[in-house]
Amino acid sequence: MGGKIRDKFIKLYTMLTGYFNYHSINEENYACMAMQHDNAFDAFKELLQEVRPSQILEVGTAGGGTTLFLREYLNEIGLNDTRILSLDVVEQEWTNGLRERDITVDTDNVFDYSTNTLIRPDDIVPFIQREGTTIVLCDGGNKISEFITLSPYLKIGDIIMAHDYVDTVENFHENFVDKIWNWREIGDEHITEAVIQNNLEPFMQNLFTNVVWVCKVKRQNG
Ligand SMILES: C[S@@+](CC[C@H](N)C(=O)[O-])C[C@H]1O[C@@H](n2cnc3c(N)ncnc32)[C@H](O)[C@@H]1O
């Protein structure tokens, strides 16, 4: 298949299914599934270059494609020391493969989604509060609860993001369904309170709107 036709096919396939295979840039024949818009990683590249995080907490490892992309791109821009802690509740056949590639994967649940609290705060809060900028990615089983639960622990300058976000239901139906992305699990109506309480402001949002992520930075109070 020609390059352009192949790209169009991948775009359509990803729009219909919600995932694509991320192929390792270092290892031939190593690929992991990423449940993302096909342009999402271009946006993440810009974010990682700008923020140069010291650690990333990812909620929702799933196929590991996003996790592997993050590890490989961090290394590519010289951030080999940036730690990635990825959370899921299912141990998969590929989970150890991620662990062998300098990614910590923890599959013991840390969330109580019913009360928006952490069951194992000691395993998560100190990680977010390590020195340097932390990026928190909410893409697990309940993105609203993950955003509300984790945002109070951010330091000034830390970033919190959540996937399958479109600001309003109206915008989702008018501009996203069957055009960009067919899944909306979080919107402004779910996070406004947490955004105000934790002094979060939009960060590089223009880059992420069409790849259905919300992106906020924690600012100083007052
Ligand atoms: C939408 S998928 C994640 C997609 C992935 N981030 C990507 O970019 O390819 C959601 C994942 O969240 C996981 N999950 C469900 N409950 C969870 C929990 N309490 N903590 C962490 N992950 C959870 C599911 O097992 C599933 O693998």
The ligand as a Tripos MOL2 file, in Angstrom:
@<TRIPOS>MOLECULE
LIG
   27    29     1     0     0
SMALL
NO_CHARGES

@<TRIPOS>ATOM
      1 C1         -8.8080    3.0210   28.1630 C.3       1 LIG1
      2 S1         -7.7600    1.7690   28.7470 S.3       1 LIG1
      3 C2         -6.2080    2.6100   28.8670 C.3       1 LIG1
      4 C3         -5.6060    2.9500   27.5440 C.3       1 LIG1
      5 C4         -4.1340    3.2880   27.5900 C.3       1 LIG1
      6 N1         -3.8460    4.3770   28.4980 N.3       1 LIG1
      7 C5         -3.6180    3.6330   26.2070 C.2       1 LIG1
      8 O1         -3.2860    4.8000   25.9430 O.co2     1 LIG1
      9 O2         -3.5300    2.7210   25.3780 O.co2     1 LIG1
     10 C6         -8.2620    1.6460   30.4140 C.3       1 LIG1
     11 C7         -7.4370    0.7240   31.2860 C.3       1 LIG1
     12 O3         -7.7100    1.0740   32.6370 O.3       1 LIG1
     13 C8         -7.5990   -0.0900   33.3980 C.3       1 LIG1
     14 N2         -8.2100    0.1080   34.7150 N.ar      1 LIG1
     15 C9         -9.4610   -0.2000   35.1550 C.ar      1 LIG1
     16 N3         -9.5880    0.0860   36.4550 N.ar      1 LIG1
     17 C10        -8.4120    0.6060   36.8660 C.ar      1 LIG1
     18 C11        -7.9130    1.0810   38.1130 C.ar      1 LIG1
     19 N4         -8.6620    1.0630   39.2090 N.pl3     1 LIG1
     20 N5         -6.6490    1.5270   38.1780 N.ar      1 LIG1
     21 C12        -5.8450    1.5310   37.0550 C.ar      1 LIG1
     22 N6         -6.2740    1.0910   35.8550 N.ar      1 LIG1
     23 C13        -7.5290    0.6290   35.7620 C.ar      1 LIG1
     24 C14        -8.2430   -1.1630   32.5330 C.3       1 LIG1
     25 O4         -7.8290   -2.4590   32.9550 O.3       1 LIG1
     26 C15        -7.7440   -0.7590   31.1630 C.3       1 LIG1
     27 O5         -6.5550   -1.4600   30.8390 O.3       1 LIG1
@<TRIPOS>BOND
     1     1     2 1
     2     2     3 1
     3     2    10 1
     4     3     4 1
     5     4     5 1
     6     5     6 1
     7     5     7 1
     8     7     8 2
     9     7     9 1
    10    10    11 1
    11    11    12 1
    12    11    26 1
    13    12    13 1
    14    13    14 1
    15    13    24 1
    16    14    15 ar
    17    14    23 ar
    18    15    16 ar
    19    16    17 ar
    20    17    18 ar
    21    17    23 ar
    22    18    19 1
    23    18    20 ar
    24    20    21 ar
    25    21    22 ar
    26    22    23 ar
    27    24    25 1
    28    24    26 1
    29    26    27 1
@<TRIPOS>SUBSTRUCTURE
     1 LIG1         1 GROUP 0 **** ****
